[in-house]
């Protein structure tokens, strides 16, 4: 996955967003999940990322794993049920990717889901950015 534009302060229009600062993007037959730039900035320096293993079945509201920073540890949640098909090993080796490129190289997991309808009820980029502006 190519890096996103780290100089852009807008959230990508290709994603849908939660109030708990996760983003979800449909990518072929999977959904890619990560945390937003706003969340990464609030966490400050991410020092550790641990996601559940590939093959794990998750339900709506399940934790996908944890992102730890110098300030706190935060769970990452899913709004869709499915199976984790990939975990981004690059962020487990270099957690700073979550800070430097949360929408690109800093993605966390990929899910295979049967129904993406839930994503339609999430915020679009403009709505998310209006509620949670990045300075």
C-alpha positions in Angstrom: 0.0 0.0 0.0 1.4 3.4 -1.0 1.8 6.0 1.7 -1.0 8.5 2.0 -0.2 12.2 1.8 1.1 13.0 5.3 0.9 16.8 4.7 -2.9 16.6 4.1 -5.0 17.5 7.1 -8.2 16.1 5.6 -9.3 12.5 6.2 -9.6 10.5 3.0 -13.0 10.4 1.4 -12.6 6.7 0.6 -13.0 5.8 4.3 -15.9 5.8 6.8 -15.3 6.9 10.4 -16.5 6.2 13.9 -16.7 8.5 16.9 -14.1 6.4 18.5 -11.7 7.3 15.7 -11.4 4.1 13.7 -11.6 4.3 9.9 -12.9 1.6 7.6 -12.2 1.4 3.9 -13.5 -1.2 1.4 -10.5 -2.7 -0.5 -11.6 -5.4 -3.0 -13.2 -8.2 -1.0 -11.9 -6.9 2.4 -12.3 -4.0 4.7 -9.1 -2.3 5.9 -9.2 -0.8 9.4 -7.0 1.8 11.1 -7.1 4.8 13.4 -7.5 8.4 12.2 -4.9 11.1 12.2 -6.9 12.8 15.0 -6.5 9.7 17.1 -2.8 9.3 16.3 -2.2 12.9 17.2 -4.0 12.6 20.5 -2.1 9.5 21.4 1.2 11.2 20.5 4.1 8.8 20.0 2.7 5.2 19.4 5.1 2.8 20.9 3.4 -0.6 20.6 0.7 -2.2 18.4 -0.8 -5.5 19.1 -3.7 -6.8 17.0 -5.6 -10.0 17.2 -4.3 -12.8 15.0 -5.3 -13.5 11.4 -8.1 -16.1 11.4 -9.8 -14.5 14.5 -13.5 -14.1 14.1 -14.8 -10.8 15.4 -18.3 -9.5 16.1 -19.7 -6.0 16.0 -18.1 -4.1 18.9 -15.2 -6.5 19.3 -11.8 -5.3 20.0 -9.4 -5.8 17.2 -6.4 -5.1 19.3 -4.5 -2.3 21.1 -2.5 0.7 20.2 -0.2 1.9 23.0 1.5 5.2 23.2 3.6 7.2 25.7 0.2 8.6 27.1 -2.2 5.6 27.1 -3.4 2.3 25.7 -6.4 2.4 23.4 -8.5 -0.5 22.1 -9.4 -0.5 18.4 -13.0 -1.7 17.7 -14.8 -3.0 14.8 -18.3 -2.0 13.6 -18.6 -5.1 11.3 -18.6 -8.8 12.0 -16.1 -11.0 10.1 -12.7 -12.6 10.1 -9.3 -11.0 10.4 -7.5 -12.0 7.2 -4.3 -9.9 7.6 -2.5 -8.0 10.3 -0.1 -5.2 9.3 3.2 -6.6 10.5 5.0 -3.4 9.5 3.2 -1.5 12.3 4.1 -4.2 14.9 7.8 -3.7 13.9 7.5 0.1 13.5 4.6 1.5 15.5 5.5 5.1 14.5 3.9 4.3 11.1 0.5 4.8 12.9 1.6 8.4 13.7 3.3 9.2 10.4 0.9 7.6 7.9 -2.3 6.3 9.7 -4.4 6.1 6.4 -1.6 4.4 4.4 1.3 2.4 5.7 -0.1 2.6 9.2 -3.3 0.5 8.6 -3.9 -2.1 11.3 -6.0 -5.1 10.0 -7.9 -6.4 7.1 -11.3 -8.0 7.6 -13.3 -10.3 5.4 -17.0 -9.6 6.0 -20.3 -10.8 4.6 -22.1 -7.5 4.9 -20.7 -4.0 4.5 -24.1 -2.3 5.1 -23.1 -1.1 8.5 -20.4 1.1 7.0 -23.1 3.2 5.4 -24.2 4.5 8.8 -20.7 5.7 9.7 -19.5 9.3 9.2 -18.1 10.4 5.9 -14.8 12.3 5.9 -16.3 15.8 5.8 -18.5 15.0 8.8 -15.7 13.4 10.8 -13.3 16.3 10.0 -15.9 18.8 11.1 -16.3 17.0 14.5 -12.6 16.2 14.9 -10.4 18.8 13.1 -6.6 18.1 12.9 -4.5 21.1 13.6 
